[in-house]
Every structure is written in C-alpha cells, then in structure tokens.
Amino acid sequence: MGKWLMLILWPSFIVVCIAEGVFFTLIDPQELYLLGEPIHWSATAVYSVGFFLFWAVAAASSAFTCFLQRTAGDVNRQS
C-alpha cells in the first residue's frame, strides 16, 4: 500500500507545484470568483486551497493511471 501511495502522491505533487506556479502567475487570487461571488479570503488561504484542490485532481489522475496498469492476474486474484 505504501508503494502505491508514493507512486500516486509524489508525481502528483511535482505536477501540482508546476501547475500552481503557472496558474497563480497568470491569475491574481484576489480576483477569483466562486459561484458568481468574489472570494474574500486572504491570498495565503487561496494559495493553500488551490494547492490542495490541484493536488486532489493530479492524485486522482495518477491513481487512475495505476488502476489502468493492473494486469488481468491482479484483477482476478482472489484475496
């Protein structure tokens, strides 16, 4: 289980660092809107929430890749 977590979380962390850097270089956190209303959070809060949301999406992508790499023997193995 620990190996799978590292295979999922580490690459997604690297991707998130790049994605957040690019995203917040182009977009000011004080100009974001949520459901049509401006967000009245501090810049640090927006950066933090954005980081974890990006990480969740990237981790889901990595987890799906690991899921698709399973062999027929892995899928049909009885525990």
C-alpha positions as CSV (number, residue, x, y, z in Angstrom):
1,M,0.0,0.0,0.0
2,G,2.8,2.4,0.8
3,K,4.4,1.9,-2.6
4,W,1.1,2.7,-4.3
5,L,0.8,5.9,-2.3
6,M,4.2,7.0,-3.3
7,L,3.5,6.2,-6.9
8,I,0.4,8.3,-6.7
9,L,1.3,11.2,-4.4
10,W,4.9,12.0,-5.4
11,P,4.3,12.6,-9.2
12,S,1.1,14.5,-8.5
13,F,3.0,16.7,-6.0
14,I,5.6,17.6,-8.7
15,V,2.8,18.4,-11.2
16,V,0.9,20.5,-8.7
17,C,4.0,22.6,-7.9
18,I,4.3,23.4,-11.6
19,A,0.5,23.9,-12.1
20,E,0.1,26.2,-9.2
21,G,3.1,28.3,-10.2
22,V,1.7,28.7,-13.7
23,F,-1.9,29.3,-12.5
24,F,-1.2,31.9,-9.9
25,T,1.4,33.6,-12.1
26,L,-1.4,34.3,-14.5
27,I,-4.3,34.9,-12.1
28,D,-4.4,37.2,-9.0
29,P,-6.0,35.3,-6.1
30,Q,-7.9,38.4,-5.1
31,E,-9.7,38.4,-8.4
32,L,-11.2,34.9,-8.2
33,Y,-14.9,34.3,-8.1
34,L,-16.8,31.3,-6.6
35,L,-20.4,30.9,-7.8
36,G,-20.5,34.4,-9.1
37,E,-19.4,36.0,-5.8
38,P,-15.9,37.3,-5.2
39,I,-13.7,35.3,-2.8
40,H,-12.9,37.3,0.4
41,W,-10.1,35.1,1.6
42,S,-6.5,36.0,2.2
43,A,-4.0,35.3,-0.6
44,T,-2.4,32.6,1.5
45,A,-5.7,30.9,2.0
46,V,-6.4,30.9,-1.7
47,Y,-3.0,29.6,-2.5
48,S,-3.4,26.8,0.1
49,V,-6.9,25.7,-1.0
50,G,-5.8,25.9,-4.6
51,F,-2.8,23.8,-3.9
52,F,-4.8,21.0,-2.3
53,L,-7.5,21.1,-4.9
54,F,-4.9,20.9,-7.7
55,W,-3.2,18.1,-5.8
56,A,-6.5,16.1,-5.4
57,V,-7.1,16.3,-9.2
58,A,-3.5,15.3,-10.0
59,A,-3.6,12.5,-7.5
60,A,-6.8,11.2,-9.0
61,S,-5.2,11.2,-12.4
62,S,-2.2,9.3,-11.0
63,A,-4.4,6.8,-9.2
64,F,-6.4,6.2,-12.4
65,T,-3.2,5.5,-14.2
66,C,-2.1,3.0,-11.6
67,F,-5.6,1.4,-11.8
68,L,-5.3,1.0,-15.5
69,Q,-1.8,-0.6,-15.3
70,R,-3.2,-3.6,-13.4
71,T,-2.8,-6.9,-15.2
72,A,-5.5,-9.5,-15.6
73,G,-3.8,-11.6,-12.9
74,D,-4.0,-8.6,-10.5
75,V,-7.7,-8.1,-11.2
76,N,-8.7,-11.7,-11.0
77,R,-6.5,-12.6,-7.9
78,Q,-8.6,-13.8,-5.0
79,S,-7.5,-12.4,-1.6
